[in-house]
Amino acid sequence: MAVGAGLALLVLLTVFSSVLPGRAPIFLWLRRESRWFLTTTFLRAADQEDPTEVSLLRPVRSWKAIAARAYDVAEALKAGDDFHLQLCVLALREDLRDNHRRWSWDLRGFKRPRPPMLFLPHADVYNGGIELIRAVSDVRCRRSELDPLVVVAAVRTQDVTRLERSVVRTTPEPESSQRRFSDQLRTWYREWARNLRAGQSPSRERPVLPWVMKIPLPPDQLGPVEDRHRHLRASPRPTVARLVWSLHTVVLVLAVMITGTVMRADALHKRYCLAAVLTANRDTRRQAGPASTECIGVATGDVRFADWLPKADRGDDPKALVGRGETPWTVKQLEDLIAQQNADVLAHHADNHVTVVYAGPLSHDPDGSSLVKGAQELAGVYLAQAVINEGSSVRLRVLVANGGLDLGRQVGMAKAIASYAANDPTVVGVVGAGRDLKSSRETTRILMEAGLPIVSGTNSATYLPQEYANWFSLAAPDQWQARQLGLIAAQLRTPGTPQHALVLARDTTKTPDMYTDEQARHGQDMLEDHGFTVPPKPRRYTRDGGRPELRRHAREICQDGTGQAPPQPTHNQVPSAAVGFRARRRRPGMYALAVALIAAGGGGGLLAFQATGERSPVLAVAHEVQAGDVIEDSDLLEASVSLDPALKPIPASQRDQVVGKRAAVALVPGALLSKGQVTTRTLVEPGERLVGIGLKQTQMPATRLSPGDKVLVVSTPSDGSQATTGEGGKNGEDSTPKSIEARVVRVGEKQQNTSEQVVDVAVPAQYGPELAAQAATGDVALVVDAPGGS
C-alpha cells in the first residue's frame, strides 16, 4: 500500500508540473541541465555558504542551490558588459553539443571526424561579427572542454586591429614572400599553437584573443568566386572509413560473432559428449546408436558414461556385485568410485603411478544384455584398482572407455585411447575388449601402433595373438577349446565305420560377430581330423525373439543321418523317418568319462598355467669366463625363468656374493649359473708352482685344452741328445724322455705373429725352476693324459 501511494503521488506531481503554467518543473533539480548549471566552470564560483550540488533525496537543498546560482547570473547580467553575449555563445555551444547524436549511425559521438563549422563571409563591427568572434574566444578560455565549434570569418584589413594583436604578423617578412602560401600557413599554425597555452585569457583581462588565429591572405589568393562553384554540394556517398566506423558495421560484426559462436557451440554439442561455448572435451564423441545416442571414447574430466544411460528401475540394475542381499553397484556408482581412486592417486602419487584403460561396452542395450557384462567387468576393474592401491608402492589409475553397444564402435574407441595415450606417458595398457568382432583386427592394430598392450578376459580369438604381439587373453583360444572338445568326439567315434557329424552355428551374416564363425571353423576342422564325414559348410540357425530357432534343423537332421536335406519321397515310398531312422543307444558311462576328462584337462591346464606362470629371477652368464678367472659383475645377467625342481641356479639376489669369486669350470654365455660352478679356491694348490709354457701347434695336441686337464711336460732337447730319467741312458740302453706331471690352469689366446699359445700349468714346487728353464729354451712338448690316468 505504501509503495502504491508513493507511486501515485509521483504521478500526480508530474501531471501538475506539466499542466500548471508559469511554474518551474517540479523535478527540476533532477534534470541534467540543472546539474550543468551548478557545475559549469564558465560561471563564477558561488558563495561557499550556498550549496552547490543537487541530490535526489534532498530536494529542498537542491532548489536552494539552483536559486542561488540563478541569482548570481541575474546580477552578472545587470552589469551590462560582454557577459550577456558570452552567455549566449555558451548556450549556442551547449546546444551544438546536445544536438550532436552520440548514437548516430556513423558513431560520430565516439569518434567525431569533423567539428561543426560556422562561416562568416563578412564580419565587422556593424553586423556584430567582431564581437561574436571575441565572445567565442573568451568562452573557450573559460571552459576546459574541447570546443565543438570552428568559426571561419573574413575580416577586412582595417578591422583587424579591432581583434587586438595576434601572434601572427599582419605583414609577412620579405624573405618569406618567396615561400609557398601553404608552407607559410603551416608555419603560422605551429607558432599559434605553441603560444596558445601561455596566451589563454579572457579579453577583458588581457588584450589578447588566444583562440583567434589571423591569417593574412595575399592578393593572389583573393579572387571572385565563379558562378559554377558558388553552390557546392558534398558527395552523398560516405567514405570507406565512415562505413567501417558505423553503428551498422558494429551491429553486423556483433551479429556475425554471436551467430558464429552459437553455431560453433551447437556443433561442439552435437559432436562431443561434453562441450562448452567454444571448447569441448575431445576424448569422447557422440554417436547415433540404434536406440539412443551413444558416448564413445575415453571418459576424462567430468565425462560420465552413466549420464548417457536411461534411468532404470531397481530390477534393471546389473546383477549383485557386492554380496547376497546387498544393493548392486550401478555404472554411475562404479564411475564415481573409480574417479575417487584416481583423484587420490593424482593428489598423493602424481609421480609414482601408471594408468590402465578399461575398454568395454557401456552403452544402453534395448535388449538388456550388453550393459550387464560391461558393468560386471567395470566392477572387477574397480576392485582390482582398490586392492592394488591399498598394498602396492606403485599406484594404479584407471580410465574408462566405451566401445558402444556390444563394442560395435570399438575402432573409434581405440583411436580415442591412442590419441589420449600419445599425450599421457603414464598409460601402459588396455584391459577389456572382450568381444571377437570383424573390427577386432583394426582395433588391435591401432593400439599396437600406439605401443599399448591389450589384456582381454573373455575374448578367445585364436588369430589375434598369432597376428599381433600386443594381444594377450586370459580366455582359452577357440582352437584349443575345439581340440578339448575333440576328446569327447574321439570317444564317440567308432573306428572303421563311416560316421556323420555337423556343426550348427548361429547366422552372423548381418552382424559383426567373428566368434561364432571361428568356433564353427575350428569345430569343423576338429571333426574332420577325427574321421567324421562333415558337410562342407556349417548349418546356420537364426534367432526368433532372442532365442535360437532349431526346430527345422532338428527335423532335417533326424530325417537324414548325413545331415543333408532328405530327398522328397514319392507316392509309393515310405518316409525315411519311418524306415531308416535308428535311435542311437545312450552311453551314460561315456558321458561321465567325457565330463571327467574335461574337468581333468581344465584342472591340469590350470596347474600347468600356474606352474609356468611362476617365474623367478636367477643369475646367468653374460660373457665367456675361463676356469679359475675372477667373475666380474659385467659377466653376469639376470634371467626370469620357471624353475624345475631338478635345477639349482643361483638366485639373482645373491649377485653380490658371486662377484669376486672364481669360476670352477669354464662358463659359456647364456648358461644358468649354479653353485657348483663357482669357487673361492684357486687352481694352484699349496705346494705347487705356476709355470707358463709357450707352445707351438706341433708341441701340443690339436684337442682343445681345458683348465683342470692333467698333462705331461716332456723335455725334447734340440742337440739330438736324449734326456733320460735314469743312468742307463749313457750305456745305450733304452730310456724314456724326462717328463714332469702337471695340471692345466689356463689356456691363453694364440698369438697371431708367432703362432704360439701360452699354457699355464701347475707343477710340484721342486720341479718349478727346472720346468721354467726348459720352457725358456722351447724344447718341451705337452702330452695329455687319458681320462682317469695318473
Salt bridges, closest charged atoms under 4 A:
GLU75 OE2 - LYS78 NZ 3.55
ASP81 OD2 - ARG204 NH1 3.46
GLU94 OE2 - ARG143 NH1 2.96
ASP98 OD1 - ARG32 NH1 3.52
ASP106 OD2 - ARG108 NE 2.93
ASP106 OD2 - ARG242 NH2 2.93
ASP124 OD2 - HIS122 NE2 2.83
GLU145 OE1 - ARG143 NE 2.59
ASP147 OD1 - ARG93 NE 2.84
ASP159 OD2 - ARG156 NH2 3.45
ASP159 OD1 - ARG162 NE 3.72
GLU164 OE2 - ARG134 NH1 3.66
GLU173 OE2 - ARG169 NH1 3.52
ASP183 OD2 - ARG180 NE 3.41
ASP183 OD1 - ARG186 NH1 3.30
GLU226 OE1 - ARG228 NE 3.10
ASP227 OD1 - ARG230 NH2 3.07
ASP266 OD2 - LYS270 NZ 3.22
GLU294 OE1 - ARG409 NE 3.05
ASP336 OD1 - ARG304 NE 3.81
ASP336 OD2 - LYS332 NZ 3.99
ASP344 OD1 - HIS348 ND1 3.10
ASP406 OD2 - ARG435 NH1 3.87
ASP424 OD2 - ARG397 NH1 3.12
GLU442 OE2 - ARG445 NH2 3.97
GLU449 OE2 - ARG445 NH1 3.04
GLU467 OE1 - ARG441 NE 2.96
ASP513 OD1 - ARG435 NH2 3.80
ASP513 OD2 - ARG506 NH2 3.39
ASP517 OD1 - ARG540 NH1 3.08
GLU518 OE2 - HIS522 NE2 3.49
GLU549 OE2 - ARG551 NE 2.95
GLU556 OE1 - ARG539 NH1 2.61
GLU556 OE2 - ARG552 NH1 3.33
GLU624 OE2 - ARG704 NH2 3.69
ASP629 OD1 - ARG746 NH1 3.55
ASP633 OD1 - ARG655 NE 3.08
ASP635 OD1 - HIS623 ND1 3.83
GLU685 OE2 - ARG681 NH2 3.63
GLU688 OE1 - ARG743 NH2 3.09
GLU770 OE2 - LYS738 NZ 2.11
